[in-house]
């Protein structure tokens, strides 16, 4: 599986982690979450979960009004909370 925009595939033969990492930066805020294959059952399932989370983050970012060019703290907290739920 190849990496996609804002989603990176991690597969290391010598490390314990295999899975996907979501990382998106917009308006001065960075959102990161890992989706391990062990937790989701397979690479395809962890990718599906990562893509769903990415869509949720993007929709939260696009709908937010910016203050001085940055995302308001309330929007950042809302997105962080959505990423922690799982």
C-alpha positions, 0 to 999 in steps of 0.5 A: 500500500502506498502513502496518500496525501496526509496519510503515511504508511509505516511498515518497519520489519524491525519495529513493533508499529505497522499502520497509518499516520494521519497528519494534517496542518492548516491555519497554524494547527497540526493534527496527528493520529496513528492507526495501527494495524493490530488495533483495526485488524488489517492494513485495509481496515486501518486505512479506512479508519484513517480516511474517515478521520481525515474526512472528519478533520477536513470538514471541521477545518473547512467549516471554521472561521479563522481568527487572525489567520488561525483556527479558533481554540474551540475548533482545535479542541473539537477536532482533537476530541473527535480524533481521540474518540475511537 
